[in-house]
Amino acid sequence: MIWATGDCHGNFERFKPEYFPEQAEMTKEDIVIICGDFGGVWFGDSRDDDDLDWLERLPFTLAFVDGNHENYDAIAAYPAEEWHGGKIHRIRTHVLHLMRGQIFELEGYRFFTMGGARSHDIEDGILEPDDPNFERKLLMLRRKPGARFRINHISWWEQEMPSSEEYAEARRNLDRCGWQADYIITHCASTSTAIMESRQNEADGLTEFLQEVKEKAEYSYWLFGHYHDNRVIDSKHILLWEQIVQII
């Protein structure tokens, strides 16, 4: 079986047996995919271990595409390898990061994965820890009601948006399979879908790339997170948040 769910942000309560009883019939051959903002690799040190070890003990394999709220420095430190035809970072034996622009063959179905998204909660700026005025700026922002800011390499990483190399690899892999996939798994949506959502969204390089995929690729279903809702957009596009749905 393959299941999918949305953003976790480091909160894995939904995977407890009382909330996800279906796992009683699952094995490590079964997979649950998180559509970005996993958040389980956040500190990049032993503070992540309790949650990651708990996830490893679950009866299924947990896989995720990255979102905009991930510690990319820490994720990149894990070993990369090939898994079911695509590249992953193996966080634990059965906790896997599905890298960007990859094609995976799972249970006879083809999955295209493309994580990442532009953050929308940084209106008050990105602070640099080595700025001589860092402490003063941080204090001022903390005093500002409702301030939305991040700190570079502590709570925000520029790698939230794909690099030119990742876009190129995605196109190469899509070319290789004739731009045909059964499932597309992303964090954010294509431009035409993203601007429909409740947040104020603007087109960017990633949503425009995903728009290219939407217009050019042949696929059965597209599952994504990021917009904090559970909704069927149309017959092909499904927005996930807390729900865990079986897709195969």
MIVEX-926705 format. One record per atom (N, C-alpha, C): atom name; residue in three letters; z, x, y; residue number from 1. Coordinates in steps of 0.1 Angstrom, whole numbers, plus 5000, padded with zeros to 4 digits. Example, Ala and Ser with C-alpha at 12.3 -4.5 7.8 and 13.67 -1.06 7.14 Angstrom:
BEGIN
N|ALA|5078|5132|4943|1;
CA|ALA|5078|5123|4955|1;
C|ALA|5078|5132|4967|1;
N|SER|5071|5128|4978|2;
CA|SER|5071|5137|4989|2;
C|SER|5079|5129|5000|2;
***
This chain:
BEGIN
N|MET|5000|5008|4988|1;
CA|MET|5000|5000|5000|1;
C|MET|5000|5009|5012|1;
N|ILE|4994|5004|5023|2;
CA|ILE|4994|5010|5036|2;
C|ILE|4999|5000|5046|2;
N|TRP|5009|5004|5054|3;
CA|TRP|5014|4995|5064|3;
C|TRP|5013|5002|5078|3;
N|ALA|5014|4994|5089|4;
CA|ALA|5014|5001|5102|4;
C|ALA|5024|4994|5111|4;
N|THR|5028|5002|5121|5;
CA|THR|5038|4996|5131|5;
C|THR|5035|5004|5144|5;
N|GLY|5042|5000|5155|6;
CA|GLY|5040|5005|5168|6;
C|GLY|5051|5015|5172|6;
N|ASP|5052|5017|5185|7;
CA|ASP|5061|5028|5191|7;
C|ASP|5075|5027|5186|7;
N|CYS|5081|5038|5182|8;
CA|CYS|5095|5039|5178|8;
C|CYS|5104|5046|5188|8;
N|HIS|5098|5056|5196|9;
CA|HIS|5106|5063|5206|9;
C|HIS|5119|5069|5200|9;
N|GLY|5118|5073|5188|10;
CA|GLY|5130|5079|5181|10;
C|GLY|5140|5069|5176|10;
N|ASN|5137|5056|5176|11;
CA|ASN|5146|5046|5171|11;
C|ASN|5140|5040|5158|11;
N|PHE|5146|5043|5147|12;
CA|PHE|5140|5040|5134|12;
C|PHE|5147|5029|5127|12;
N|GLU|5154|5021|5134|13;
CA|GLU|5162|5010|5129|13;
C|GLU|5153|5000|5121|13;
N|ARG|5140|4999|5125|14;
CA|ARG|5131|4989|5118|14;
C|ARG|5129|4993|5103|14;
N|PHE|5131|5005|5100|15;
CA|PHE|5129|5010|5086|15;
C|PHE|5141|5008|5077|15;
N|LYS|5152|5003|5082|16;
CA|LYS|5163|5000|5073|16;
C|LYS|5159|4989|5063|16;
N|PRO|5165|4990|5051|17;
CA|PRO|5161|4980|5041|17;
C|PRO|5163|4965|5045|17;
N|GLU|5174|4963|5053|18;
CA|GLU|5176|4949|5057|18;
C|GLU|5165|4944|5067|18;
N|TYR|5158|4952|5074|19;
CA|TYR|5147|4948|5083|19;
C|TYR|5134|4950|5076|19;
N|PHE|5132|4959|5067|20;
CA|PHE|5120|4961|5060|20;
C|PHE|5122|4961|5045|20;
N|PRO|5125|4949|5039|21;
CA|PRO|5129|4948|5025|21;
C|PRO|5117|4951|5016|21;
N|GLU|5105|4950|5021|22;
CA|GLU|5093|4953|5012|22;
C|GLU|5094|4967|5006|22;
N|GLN|5101|4976|5012|23;
CA|GLN|5102|4989|5007|23;
C|GLN|5108|4990|4994|23;
N|ALA|5115|4980|4989|24;
CA|ALA|5121|4980|4976|24;
C|ALA|5110|4982|4965|24;
N|GLU|5098|4978|4968|25;
CA|GLU|5087|4979|4958|25;
C|GLU|5078|4990|4961|25;
N|MET|5082|4999|4970|26;
CA|MET|5073|5010|4975|26;
C|MET|5077|5023|4968|26;
N|THR|5067|5032|4968|27;
CA|THR|5069|5046|4963|27;
C|THR|5063|5056|4974|27;
N|LYS|5065|5068|4972|28;
CA|LYS|5060|5078|4981|28;
C|LYS|5044|5078|4981|28;
N|GLU|5038|5071|4972|29;
CA|GLU|5023|5069|4973|29;
C|GLU|5020|5059|4984|29;
N|ASP|5029|5051|4988|30;
CA|ASP|5027|5041|4998|30;
C|ASP|5029|5047|5012|30;
N|ILE|5022|5043|5022|31;
CA|ILE|5023|5049|5035|31;
C|ILE|5025|5039|5046|31;
N|VAL|5034|5043|5055|32;
CA|VAL|5036|5035|5068|32;
C|VAL|5031|5044|5079|32;
N|ILE|5022|5039|5087|33;
CA|ILE|5017|5046|5099|33;
C|ILE|5022|5041|5112|33;
N|ILE|5027|5050|5120|34;
CA|ILE|5032|5047|5133|34;
C|ILE|5021|5049|5143|34;
N|CYS|5018|5040|5152|35;
CA|CYS|5007|5041|5161|35;
C|CYS|5012|5048|5174|35;
N|GLY|5018|5059|5173|36;
CA|GLY|5021|5067|5185|36;
C|GLY|5036|5065|5190|36;
N|ASP|5040|5075|5198|37;
CA|ASP|5054|5075|5203|37;
C|ASP|5064|5074|5192|37;
N|PHE|5062|5083|5182|38;
CA|PHE|5071|5085|5171|38;
C|PHE|5085|5089|5176|38;
N|GLY|5085|5100|5183|39;
CA|GLY|5098|5104|5190|39;
C|GLY|5108|5111|5180|39;
N|GLY|5105|5113|5168|40;
CA|GLY|5114|5119|5159|40;
C|GLY|5115|5134|5160|40;
N|VAL|5105|5140|5166|41;
CA|VAL|5105|5154|5169|41;
C|VAL|5106|5155|5184|41;
N|TRP|5118|5155|5189|42;
CA|TRP|5120|5154|5203|42;
C|TRP|5127|5167|5209|42;
N|PHE|5137|5171|5202|43;
CA|PHE|5145|5183|5208|43;
C|PHE|5139|5196|5203|43;
N|GLY|5132|5196|5191|44;
CA|GLY|5126|5208|5186|44;
C|GLY|5136|5217|5180|44;
N|ASP|5148|5212|5176|45;
CA|ASP|5158|5220|5170|45;
C|ASP|5166|5212|5160|45;
N|SER|5178|5216|5156|46;
CA|SER|5186|5210|5146|46;
C|SER|5190|5196|5149|46;
N|ARG|5190|5192|5162|47;
CA|ARG|5193|5179|5166|47;
C|ARG|5183|5168|5161|47;
N|ASP|5172|5172|5157|48;
CA|ASP|5162|5163|5151|48;
C|ASP|5165|5161|5136|48;
N|ASP|5172|5170|5130|49;
CA|ASP|5173|5170|5115|49;
C|ASP|5178|5157|5109|49;
N|ASP|5189|5151|5114|50;
CA|ASP|5195|5140|5108|50;
C|ASP|5185|5128|5107|50;
N|ASP|5177|5125|5118|51;
CA|ASP|5168|5115|5117|51;
C|ASP|5156|5118|5108|51;
N|LEU|5151|5131|5109|52;
CA|LEU|5140|5134|5100|52;
C|LEU|5144|5135|5086|52;
N|ASP|5156|5139|5082|53;
CA|ASP|5160|5139|5068|53;
C|ASP|5162|5125|5063|53;
N|TRP|5167|5116|5072|54;
CA|TRP|5168|5102|5068|54;
C|TRP|5154|5096|5065|54;
N|LEU|5145|5099|5074|55;
CA|LEU|5131|5094|5072|55;
C|LEU|5125|5099|5059|55;
N|GLU|5128|5112|5056|56;
CA|GLU|5123|5118|5043|56;
C|GLU|5129|5111|5031|56;
N|ARG|5141|5105|5032|57;
CA|ARG|5147|5099|5021|57;
C|ARG|5142|5084|5019|57;
N|LEU|5134|5079|5028|58;
CA|LEU|5129|5066|5026|58;
C|LEU|5119|5066|5014|58;
N|PRO|5117|5054|5007|59;
CA|PRO|5110|5054|4995|59;
C|PRO|5095|5055|4997|59;
N|PHE|5090|5056|5009|60;
CA|PHE|5075|5057|5012|60;
C|PHE|5072|5069|5021|60;
N|THR|5060|5072|5022|61;
CA|THR|5055|5083|5031|61;
C|THR|5053|5077|5045|61;
N|LEU|5059|5084|5055|62;
CA|LEU|5058|5080|5069|62;
C|LEU|5048|5089|5076|62;
N|ALA|5038|5084|5083|63;
CA|ALA|5028|5092|5090|63;
C|ALA|5027|5086|5104|63;
N|PHE|5023|5094|5113|64;
CA|PHE|5022|5090|5127|64;
C|PHE|5011|5097|5135|64;
N|VAL|5004|5090|5144|65;
CA|VAL|4996|5096|5154|65;
C|VAL|5006|5098|5166|65;
N|ASP|5003|5108|5174|66;
CA|ASP|5011|5111|5186|66;
C|ASP|5009|5101|5197|66;
N|GLY|5019|5099|5205|67;
CA|GLY|5017|5091|5217|67;
C|GLY|5018|5100|5230|67;
N|ASN|5023|5093|5241|68;
CA|ASN|5025|5101|5253|68;
C|ASN|5039|5106|5254|68;
N|HIS|5048|5100|5246|69;
CA|HIS|5062|5105|5246|69;
C|HIS|5065|5112|5233|69;
N|GLU|5061|5125|5233|70;
CA|GLU|5063|5133|5221|70;
C|GLU|5066|5147|5227|70;
N|ASN|5074|5155|5219|71;
CA|ASN|5075|5169|5222|71;
C|ASN|5064|5177|5216|71;
N|TYR|5054|5179|5223|72;
CA|TYR|5042|5186|5217|72;
C|TYR|5044|5200|5214|72;
N|ASP|5053|5207|5221|73;
CA|ASP|5056|5221|5218|73;
C|ASP|5063|5222|5204|73;
N|ALA|5072|5212|5201|74;
CA|ALA|5079|5212|5189|74;
C|ALA|5070|5208|5177|74;
N|ILE|5061|5198|5179|75;
CA|ILE|5052|5194|5169|75;
C|ILE|5043|5205|5165|75;
N|ALA|5038|5212|5175|76;
CA|ALA|5028|5223|5172|76;
C|ALA|5034|5234|5164|76;
N|ALA|5047|5235|5164|77;
CA|ALA|5054|5246|5156|77;
C|ALA|5054|5243|5141|77;
N|TYR|5052|5231|5137|78;
CA|TYR|5052|5228|5123|78;
C|TYR|5039|5232|5116|78;
N|PRO|5039|5235|5104|79;
CA|PRO|5027|5240|5097|79;
C|PRO|5016|5230|5096|79;
N|ALA|5004|5234|5099|80;
CA|ALA|4992|5225|5098|80;
C|ALA|4985|5227|5085|80;
N|GLU|4980|5217|5079|81;
CA|GLU|4973|5218|5066|81;
C|GLU|4964|5206|5065|81;
N|GLU|4956|5206|5054|82;
CA|GLU|4947|5195|5052|82;
C|GLU|4953|5185|5042|82;
N|TRP|4951|5172|5045|83;
CA|TRP|4957|5161|5037|83;
C|TRP|4947|5150|5036|83;
N|HIS|4942|5146|5025|84;
CA|HIS|4933|5135|5023|84;
C|HIS|4921|5137|5032|84;
N|GLY|4916|5149|5034|85;
CA|GLY|4904|5151|5041|85;
C|GLY|4905|5154|5056|85;
N|GLY|4917|5153|5062|86;
CA|GLY|4920|5155|5076|86;
C|GLY|4931|5165|5078|86;
N|LYS|4934|5169|5090|87;
CA|LYS|4944|5178|5094|87;
C|LYS|4957|5171|5097|87;
N|ILE|4968|5177|5093|88;
CA|ILE|4981|5171|5096|88;
C|ILE|4991|5182|5100|88;
N|HIS|5002|5179|5107|89;
CA|HIS|5014|5187|5107|89;
C|HIS|5024|5181|5097|89;
N|ARG|5029|5189|5088|90;
CA|ARG|5038|5184|5079|90;
C|ARG|5052|5186|5084|90;
N|ILE|5058|5176|5089|91;
CA|ILE|5071|5176|5095|91;
C|ILE|5082|5177|5084|91;
N|ARG|5081|5169|5075|92;
CA|ARG|5089|5169|5062|92;
C|ARG|5079|5167|5051|92;
N|THR|5083|5168|5039|93;
CA|THR|5074|5166|5028|93;
C|THR|5066|5153|5029|93;
N|HIS|5073|5143|5033|94;
CA|HIS|5067|5129|5034|94;
C|HIS|5068|5123|5048|94;
N|VAL|5069|5132|5058|95;
CA|VAL|5068|5128|5072|95;
C|VAL|5057|5136|5078|95;
N|LEU|5046|5129|5082|96;
CA|LEU|5034|5136|5085|96;
C|LEU|5029|5132|5099|96;
N|HIS|5024|5142|5107|97;
CA|HIS|5017|5140|5119|97;
C|HIS|5002|5140|5117|97;
N|LEU|4995|5129|5119|98;
CA|LEU|4981|5128|5117|98;
C|LEU|4974|5133|5130|98;
N|MET|4968|5144|5129|99;
CA|MET|4963|5151|5141|99;
C|MET|4951|5143|5147|99;
N|ARG|4947|5147|5159|100;
CA|ARG|4937|5140|5167|100;
C|ARG|4923|5143|5162|100;
N|GLY|4915|5132|5162|101;
CA|GLY|4901|5134|5159|101;
C|GLY|4898|5136|5144|101;
N|GLN|4907|5131|5135|102;
CA|GLN|4906|5134|5121|102;
C|GLN|4901|5122|5114|102;
N|ILE|4895|5124|5102|103;
CA|ILE|4891|5114|5093|103;
C|ILE|4899|5116|5080|103;
N|PHE|4906|5106|5076|104;
CA|PHE|4914|5106|5064|104;
C|PHE|4908|5095|5054|104;
N|GLU|4908|5099|5041|105;
CA|GLU|4904|5090|5031|105;
C|GLU|4916|5085|5023|105;
N|LEU|4920|5073|5025|106;
CA|LEU|4933|5068|5019|106;
C|LEU|4930|5055|5012|106;
N|GLU|4933|5055|4999|107;
CA|GLU|4931|5044|4990|107;
C|GLU|4917|5038|4991|107;
N|GLY|4908|5047|4992|108;
CA|GLY|4894|5043|4992|108;
C|GLY|4889|5038|5006|108;
N|TYR|4897|5039|5016|109;
CA|TYR|4893|5035|5030|109;
C|TYR|4893|5047|5039|109;
N|ARG|4884|5046|5049|110;
CA|ARG|4883|5057|5059|110;
C|ARG|4891|5054|5071|110;
N|PHE|4899|5063|5075|111;
CA|PHE|4908|5062|5087|111;
C|PHE|4904|5072|5098|111;
N|PHE|4901|5068|5110|112;
CA|PHE|4899|5078|5121|112;
C|PHE|4911|5077|5130|112;
N|THR|4917|5089|5133|113;
CA|THR|4929|5089|5141|113;
C|THR|4927|5097|5154|113;
N|MET|4933|5091|5165|114;
CA|MET|4932|5098|5178|114;
C|MET|4944|5094|5186|114;
N|GLY|4954|5103|5186|115;
CA|GLY|4966|5101|5193|115;
C|GLY|4965|5104|5208|115;
N|GLY|4976|5103|5215|116;
CA|GLY|4976|5106|5229|116;
C|GLY|4975|5094|5238|116;
N|ALA|4979|5096|5251|117;
CA|ALA|4978|5086|5261|117;
C|ALA|4983|5092|5274|117;
N|ARG|4979|5086|5285|118;
CA|ARG|4984|5091|5298|118;
C|ARG|4997|5083|5301|118;
N|SER|5007|5090|5305|119;
CA|SER|5020|5083|5309|119;
C|SER|5019|5075|5322|119;
N|HIS|5025|5064|5322|120;
CA|HIS|5025|5055|5334|120;
C|HIS|5039|5054|5340|120;
N|ASP|5048|5062|5335|121;
CA|ASP|5062|5062|5340|121;
C|ASP|5066|5074|5348|121;
N|ILE|5056|5080|5356|122;
CA|ILE|5058|5092|5362|122;
C|ILE|5055|5091|5377|122;
N|GLU|5056|5079|5383|123;
CA|GLU|5052|5077|5397|123;
C|GLU|5060|5086|5407|123;
N|ASP|5072|5090|5403|124;
CA|ASP|5080|5099|5412|124;
C|ASP|5078|5114|5409|124;
N|GLY|5069|5117|5400|125;
CA|GLY|5065|5131|5398|125;
C|GLY|5070|5137|5386|125;
N|ILE|5065|5149|5384|126;
CA|ILE|5069|5158|5373|126;
C|ILE|5076|5170|5378|126;
N|LEU|5089|5172|5374|127;
CA|LEU|5096|5183|5379|127;
C|LEU|5094|5196|5371|127;
N|GLU|5094|5207|5377|128;
CA|GLU|5092|5220|5370|128;
C|GLU|5106|5227|5369|128;
N|PRO|5111|5229|5357|129;
CA|PRO|5124|5235|5356|129;
C|PRO|5126|5249|5363|129;
N|ASP|5115|5256|5365|130;
CA|ASP|5117|5269|5371|130;
C|ASP|5114|5268|5386|130;
N|ASP|5113|5256|5392|131;
CA|ASP|5112|5254|5406|131;
C|ASP|5126|5258|5412|131;
N|PRO|5126|5267|5423|132;
CA|PRO|5139|5270|5429|132;
C|PRO|5146|5258|5434|132;
N|ASN|5139|5248|5437|133;
CA|ASN|5146|5235|5443|133;
C|ASN|5147|5225|5432|133;
N|PHE|5147|5229|5419|134;
CA|PHE|5147|5219|5408|134;
C|PHE|5160|5210|5409|134;
N|GLU|5172|5217|5410|135;
CA|GLU|5184|5209|5410|135;
C|GLU|5185|5199|5421|135;
N|ARG|5180|5203|5433|136;
CA|ARG|5181|5194|5445|136;
C|ARG|5171|5183|5443|136;
N|LYS|5159|5185|5438|137;
CA|LYS|5150|5175|5436|137;
C|LYS|5155|5165|5425|137;
N|LEU|5161|5170|5414|138;
CA|LEU|5166|5162|5404|138;
C|LEU|5177|5153|5409|138;
N|LEU|5186|5159|5417|139;
CA|LEU|5197|5151|5422|139;
C|LEU|5192|5139|5431|139;
N|MET|5182|5142|5439|140;
CA|MET|5176|5132|5448|140;
C|MET|5170|5121|5440|140;
N|LEU|5162|5124|5430|141;
CA|LEU|5156|5114|5422|141;
C|LEU|5166|5106|5414|141;
N|ARG|5177|5112|5409|142;
CA|ARG|5187|5104|5402|142;
C|ARG|5194|5095|5411|142;
N|ARG|5194|5098|5424|143;
CA|ARG|5201|5089|5434|143;
C|ARG|5191|5078|5438|143;
N|LYS|5178|5079|5435|144;
CA|LYS|5169|5069|5439|144;
C|LYS|5168|5058|5429|144;
N|PRO|5171|5045|5433|145;
CA|PRO|5171|5034|5423|145;
C|PRO|5158|5032|5417|145;
N|GLY|5158|5032|5404|146;
CA|GLY|5146|5029|5396|146;
C|GLY|5136|5040|5396|146;
N|ALA|5140|5052|5400|147;
CA|ALA|5131|5064|5400|147;
C|ALA|5125|5066|5386|147;
N|ARG|5112|5069|5386|148;
CA|ARG|5105|5072|5373|148;
C|ARG|5099|5085|5374|148;
N|PHE|5105|5095|5367|149;
CA|PHE|5100|5109|5367|149;
C|PHE|5102|5115|5354|149;
N|ARG|5096|5127|5352|150;
CA|ARG|5098|5134|5340|150;
C|ARG|5099|5149|5343|150;
N|ILE|5104|5157|5333|151;
CA|ILE|5106|5171|5335|151;
C|ILE|5097|5178|5325|151;
N|ASN|5088|5187|5331|152;
CA|ASN|5078|5194|5323|152;
C|ASN|5085|5202|5311|152;
N|HIS|5079|5200|5299|153;
CA|HIS|5084|5207|5287|153;
C|HIS|5098|5203|5283|153;
N|ILE|5104|5192|5289|154;
CA|ILE|5116|5187|5285|154;
C|ILE|5115|5172|5282|154;
N|SER|5108|5165|5290|155;
CA|SER|5106|5150|5288|155;
C|SER|5091|5147|5290|155;
N|TRP|5083|5156|5293|156;
CA|TRP|5068|5154|5295|156;
C|TRP|5061|5166|5292|156;
N|TRP|5049|5164|5286|157;
CA|TRP|5040|5175|5282|157;
C|TRP|5026|5172|5286|157;
N|GLU|5019|5181|5292|158;
CA|GLU|5005|5178|5295|158;
C|GLU|4996|5176|5283|158;
N|GLN|5001|5180|5272|159;
CA|GLN|4993|5178|5259|159;
C|GLN|4992|5163|5255|159;
N|GLU|4999|5154|5263|160;
CA|GLU|4998|5140|5260|160;
C|GLU|4983|5135|5260|160;
N|MET|4975|5142|5268|161;
CA|MET|4961|5139|5269|161;
C|MET|4953|5150|5260|161;
N|PRO|4943|5145|5253|162;
CA|PRO|4936|5155|5244|162;
C|PRO|4929|5165|5252|162;
N|SER|4927|5177|5246|163;
CA|SER|4919|5188|5252|163;
C|SER|4904|5186|5249|163;
N|SER|4896|5194|5256|164;
CA|SER|4882|5193|5253|164;
C|SER|4878|5196|5239|164;
N|GLU|4886|5206|5233|165;
CA|GLU|4884|5209|5219|165;
C|GLU|4887|5198|5210|165;
N|GLU|4897|5190|5213|166;
CA|GLU|4901|5179|5204|166;
C|GLU|4890|5168|5205|166;
N|TYR|4885|5165|5217|167;
CA|TYR|4874|5155|5218|167;
C|TYR|4862|5160|5210|167;
N|ALA|4859|5173|5211|168;
CA|ALA|4847|5179|5204|168;
C|ALA|4849|5177|5189|168;
N|GLU|4861|5180|5184|169;
CA|GLU|4864|5179|5170|169;
C|GLU|4862|5165|5165|169;
N|ALA|4868|5155|5174|170;
CA|ALA|4866|5141|5170|170;
C|ALA|4852|5137|5169|170;
N|ARG|4844|5141|5178|171;
CA|ARG|4829|5138|5178|171;
C|ARG|4823|5144|5166|171;
N|ARG|4826|5156|5163|172;
CA|ARG|4820|5163|5151|172;
C|ARG|4824|5155|5138|172;
N|ASN|4836|5151|5137|173;
CA|ASN|4841|5144|5125|173;
C|ASN|4834|5130|5124|173;
N|LEU|4833|5124|5136|174;
CA|LEU|4826|5111|5136|174;
C|LEU|4811|5112|5132|174;
N|ASP|4805|5123|5137|175;
CA|ASP|4791|5125|5134|175;
C|ASP|4790|5127|5119|175;
N|ARG|4799|5134|5113|176;
CA|ARG|4799|5137|5099|176;
C|ARG|4799|5125|5090|176;
N|CYS|4806|5114|5095|177;
CA|CYS|4806|5102|5087|177;
C|CYS|4798|5091|5093|177;
N|GLY|4789|5095|5102|178;
CA|GLY|4780|5085|5107|178;
C|GLY|4786|5074|5116|178;
N|TRP|4798|5079|5122|179;
CA|TRP|4805|5070|5131|179;
C|TRP|4809|5057|5124|179;
N|GLN|4813|5058|5112|180;
CA|GLN|4817|5046|5104|180;
C|GLN|4831|5049|5099|180;
N|ALA|4840|5039|5101|181;
CA|ALA|4854|5040|5096|181;
C|ALA|4858|5026|5093|181;
N|ASP|4867|5025|5083|182;
CA|ASP|4873|5012|5080|182;
C|ASP|4884|5009|5090|182;
N|TYR|4892|5019|5094|183;
CA|TYR|4904|5017|5103|183;
C|TYR|4903|5028|5114|183;
N|ILE|4906|5024|5126|184;
CA|ILE|4908|5033|5137|184;
C|ILE|4923|5032|5141|184;
N|ILE|4930|5043|5141|185;
CA|ILE|4944|5043|5145|185;
C|ILE|4946|5052|5158|185;
N|THR|4951|5046|5169|186;
CA|THR|4953|5053|5181|186;
C|THR|4966|5049|5187|186;
N|HIS|4970|5055|5198|187;
CA|HIS|4981|5051|5206|187;
C|HIS|4977|5042|5217|187;
N|CYS|4969|5047|5226|188;
CA|CYS|4964|5038|5236|188;
C|CYS|4950|5032|5232|188;
N|ALA|4945|5023|5240|189;
CA|ALA|4933|5016|5237|189;
C|ALA|4921|5020|5245|189;
N|SER|4909|5015|5241|190;
CA|SER|4897|5018|5249|190;
C|SER|4899|5012|5263|190;
N|THR|4891|5016|5272|191;
CA|THR|4892|5012|5286|191;
C|THR|4891|4996|5287|191;
N|SER|4881|4991|5280|192;
CA|SER|4879|4976|5281|192;
C|SER|4891|4968|5276|192;
N|THR|4898|4974|5266|193;
CA|THR|4910|4967|5260|193;
C|THR|4922|4970|5269|193;
N|ALA|4923|4983|5273|194;
CA|ALA|4936|4987|5280|194;
C|ALA|4937|4979|5293|194;
N|ILE|4927|4977|5301|195;
CA|ILE|4928|4970|5313|195;
C|ILE|4932|4955|5312|195;
N|MET|4932|4950|5300|196;
CA|MET|4936|4936|5297|196;
C|MET|4951|4935|5296|196;
N|GLU|4958|4946|5294|197;
CA|GLU|4972|4946|5291|197;
C|GLU|4981|4944|5304|197;
N|SER|4993|4941|5302|198;
CA|SER|5002|4937|5312|198;
C|SER|5005|4948|5322|198;
N|ARG|5005|4961|5318|199;
CA|ARG|5008|4971|5327|199;
C|ARG|4996|4974|5336|199;
N|GLN|4998|4981|5347|200;
CA|GLN|4987|4984|5355|200;
C|GLN|4980|4997|5349|200;
N|ASN|4969|4995|5343|201;
CA|ASN|4962|5006|5337|201;
C|ASN|4949|5009|5344|201;
N|GLU|4946|5022|5344|202;
CA|GLU|4934|5027|5349|202;
C|GLU|4927|5035|5339|202;
N|ALA|4914|5035|5340|203;
CA|ALA|4906|5043|5330|203;
C|ALA|4909|5058|5332|203;
N|ASP|4909|5065|5321|204;
CA|ASP|4910|5079|5321|204;
C|ASP|4902|5085|5311|204;
N|GLY|4902|5098|5309|205;
CA|GLY|4893|5105|5300|205;
C|GLY|4895|5100|5285|205;
N|LEU|4907|5097|5281|206;
CA|LEU|4909|5092|5268|206;
C|LEU|4905|5078|5266|206;
N|THR|4908|5069|5275|207;
CA|THR|4904|5055|5273|207;
C|THR|4889|5054|5274|207;
N|GLU|4882|5063|5281|208;
CA|GLU|4868|5063|5282|208;
C|GLU|4862|5069|5269|208;
N|PHE|4868|5079|5263|209;
CA|PHE|4863|5083|5250|209;
C|PHE|4865|5072|5240|209;
N|LEU|4876|5065|5240|210;
CA|LEU|4878|5055|5230|210;
C|LEU|4869|5043|5233|210;
N|GLN|4865|5041|5245|211;
CA|GLN|4854|5031|5248|211;
C|GLN|4841|5035|5242|211;
N|GLU|4838|5048|5242|212;
CA|GLU|4826|5053|5235|212;
C|GLU|4827|5050|5220|212;
N|VAL|4839|5052|5214|213;
CA|VAL|4841|5050|5200|213;
C|VAL|4839|5035|5198|213;
N|LYS|4845|5026|5206|214;
CA|LYS|4844|5012|5204|214;
C|LYS|4829|5007|5205|214;
N|GLU|4821|5013|5213|215;
CA|GLU|4807|5008|5215|215;
C|GLU|4798|5015|5204|215;
N|LYS|4802|5026|5199|216;
CA|LYS|4792|5033|5191|216;
C|LYS|4796|5032|5176|216;
N|ALA|4809|5032|5173|217;
CA|ALA|4813|5032|5159|217;
C|ALA|4812|5019|5152|217;
N|GLU|4811|5019|5139|218;
CA|GLU|4812|5007|5131|218;
C|GLU|4826|5008|5124|218;
N|TYR|4834|4998|5125|219;
CA|TYR|4847|4998|5120|219;
C|TYR|4852|4984|5117|219;
N|SER|4862|4982|5108|220;
CA|SER|4867|4969|5105|220;
C|SER|4879|4965|5114|220;
N|TYR|4888|4974|5115|221;
CA|TYR|4900|4971|5123|221;
C|TYR|4904|4983|5132|221;
N|TRP|4910|4981|5143|222;
CA|TRP|4915|4991|5152|222;
C|TRP|4930|4987|5156|222;
N|LEU|4939|4996|5152|223;
CA|LEU|4953|4993|5155|223;
C|LEU|4958|5003|5165|223;
N|PHE|4966|4999|5174|224;
CA|PHE|4971|5007|5185|224;
C|PHE|4985|5003|5190|224;
N|GLY|4992|5011|5197|225;
CA|GLY|5005|5008|5202|225;
C|GLY|5005|5009|5217|225;
N|HIS|5015|5015|5223|226;
CA|HIS|5015|5019|5237|226;
C|HIS|5019|5008|5247|226;
N|TYR|5015|4996|5244|227;
CA|TYR|5016|4985|5255|227;
C|TYR|5028|4976|5252|227;
N|HIS|5036|4980|5242|228;
CA|HIS|5049|4973|5239|228;
C|HIS|5048|4958|5238|228;
N|ASP|5039|4954|5228|229;
CA|ASP|5038|4940|5225|229;
C|ASP|5032|4939|5210|229;
N|ASN|5034|4928|5204|230;
CA|ASN|5028|4925|5191|230;
C|ASN|5018|4914|5193|230;
N|ARG|5005|4918|5192|231;
CA|ARG|4995|4908|5195|231;
C|ARG|4982|4911|5188|231;
N|VAL|4975|4900|5183|232;
CA|VAL|4961|4902|5179|232;
C|VAL|4952|4899|5191|232;
N|ILE|4945|4910|5195|233;
CA|ILE|4937|4909|5206|233;
C|ILE|4924|4901|5203|233;
N|ASP|4918|4904|5192|234;
CA|ASP|4907|4897|5187|234;
C|ASP|4906|4900|5172|234;
N|SER|4895|4896|5166|235;
CA|SER|4894|4898|5151|235;
C|SER|4894|4912|5146|235;
N|LYS|4892|4922|5155|236;
CA|LYS|4892|4936|5151|236;
C|LYS|4903|4944|5157|236;
N|HIS|4909|4940|5168|237;
CA|HIS|4918|4949|5175|237;
C|HIS|4932|4943|5175|237;
N|ILE|4942|4951|5171|238;
CA|ILE|4956|4946|5169|238;
C|ILE|4965|4956|5176|238;
N|LEU|4973|4950|5185|239;
CA|LEU|4984|4957|5192|239;
C|LEU|4997|4956|5185|239;
N|LEU|5003|4967|5182|240;
CA|LEU|5016|4967|5174|240;
C|LEU|5027|4973|5183|240;
N|TRP|5039|4968|5181|241;
CA|TRP|5051|4974|5186|241;
C|TRP|5062|4974|5175|241;
N|GLU|5071|4964|5175|242;
CA|GLU|5082|4965|5165|242;
C|GLU|5077|4960|5151|242;
N|GLN|5067|4951|5150|243;
CA|GLN|5063|4946|5137|243;
C|GLN|5058|4957|5128|243;
N|ILE|5060|4955|5115|244;
CA|ILE|5054|4963|5105|244;
C|ILE|5045|4954|5097|244;
N|VAL|5032|4957|5097|245;
CA|VAL|5023|4948|5090|245;
C|VAL|5015|4956|5079|245;
N|GLN|5013|4949|5068|246;
CA|GLN|5005|4955|5057|246;
C|GLN|4990|4954|5060|246;
N|ILE|4983|4965|5060|247;
CA|ILE|4969|4965|5063|247;
C|ILE|4960|4968|5050|247;
N|ILE|4966|4973|5040|248;
CA|ILE|4960|4975|5027|248;
C|ILE|4969|4972|5016|248;
***
